């Protein structure tokens, strides 16, 4: 969890995605769901990235969050 005042959501660049199948709960199982897999494979087409990837915790300082997407633009998202 981001400290107060440091959330990407406050900047308007990030949003959390979920599924009605999970009751709207944000958890890592979203990454294995059909919707989560679609997001991972297609987010770049709309300028988004899955911000906190599995295995990158030491780099980002955040746990895996397959529901958290950030807008970086199509060109950057595709390159990333």
DRENDO-287061 format. One line per field, with one value per residue (C-alpha): residue number from 1; residue in one letter; x, y, z. Coordinates in Angstrom, 1 decimal, padded with zeros to 4 digits. Example, Ala and Ser with C-alpha at 12.3 -4.5 7.8 and 13.67 -1.06 7.14 Angstrom:
voza = [1/2]
mido = [A/S]
x = [012.3/013.7]
y = [-004.5/-001.1]
z = [007.8/007.1]
This chain:
voza = [1/2/3/4/5/6/7/8/9/10/11/12/13/14/15/16/17/18/19/20/21/22/23/24/25/26/27/28/29/30/31/32/33/34/35/36/37/38/39/40/41/42/43/44/45/46/47/48/49/50/51/52/53/54/55/56/57/58/59/60/61/62/63/64/65/66/67/68/69/70/71/72/73/74/75/76/77/78/79/80]
mido = [X/X/X/X/X/X/X/X/X/X/X/X/X/X/X/X/X/X/X/X/X/X/X/X/X/X/X/X/X/X/X/X/X/X/X/X/X/X/X/X/X/X/X/X/X/X/X/X/X/X/X/X/X/X/X/X/X/X/X/X/X/X/X/X/X/X/X/X/X/X/X/X/X/X/X/X/X/X/X/X]
x = [000.0/001.3/001.9/-000.5/-000.1/001.9/-000.8/-000.7/-004.5/-004.3/-002.5/-005.3/-002.9/-003.9/-007.0/-007.9/-009.7/-011.7/-014.2/-017.7/-016.8/-014.5/-017.1/-015.2/-012.3/-008.8/-006.5/-003.8/-006.2/-007.4/-004.1/-005.0/-008.6/-009.7/-010.2/-006.8/-005.1/-006.8/-005.6/-002.0/-002.1/-004.0/-003.5/-000.7/-003.0/-004.8/-001.7/-001.8/000.6/000.1/002.2/003.2/004.3/004.9/008.6/009.4/008.6/012.2/012.4/008.9/008.6/005.1/003.5/002.2/-001.0/-002.4/-005.5/-003.5/-003.0/-001.3/-001.5/001.8/000.6/000.4/004.0/005.5/003.2/004.0/007.8/007.5]
y = [000.0/003.4/005.9/008.8/011.2/008.8/006.8/006.7/006.8/010.4/011.4/010.1/007.8/004.5/002.4/-001.0/-003.6/-006.4/-009.1/-009.7/-013.3/-012.4/-010.2/-007.1/-008.1/-007.1/-010.1/-011.9/-014.5/-011.9/-012.4/-016.0/-015.3/-015.0/-011.2/-010.8/-012.7/-010.5/-007.4/-008.6/-009.5/-006.4/-003.4/-002.0/-001.6/001.1/002.6/000.8/-001.5/-003.9/-001.8/-004.2/-007.5/-010.8/-011.2/-007.5/-006.9/-006.1/-003.5/-001.8/-002.2/-003.4/-006.9/-008.3/-006.5/-007.8/-005.6/-002.3/-000.7/002.6/004.7/005.4/005.9/003.3/003.9/003.4/000.6/-001.3/-000.9/-002.0]
z = [000.0/-000.9/001.9/002.1/-000.8/-002.9/-004.7/-008.5/-008.2/-006.9/-010.1/-012.2/-014.1/-012.5/-011.8/-010.3/-012.4/-011.0/-011.8/-010.7/-010.3/-007.4/-005.8/-006.7/-004.4/-005.4/-005.1/-007.0/-008.3/-010.8/-012.7/-013.4/-014.3/-017.9/-017.5/-015.8/-018.6/-021.2/-019.4/-019.3/-023.0/-024.3/-021.9/-024.0/-026.9/-024.9/-023.4/-020.0/-018.2/-015.3/-012.9/-010.2/-011.9/-010.2/-009.5/-009.5/-005.8/-004.9/-007.7/-007.3/-003.5/-004.0/-003.9/-007.1/-008.1/-011.3/-011.0/-010.9/-014.3/-015.1/-018.2/-019.9/-023.5/-026.3/-027.5/-024.1/-023.0/-026.2/-025.7/-022.1]
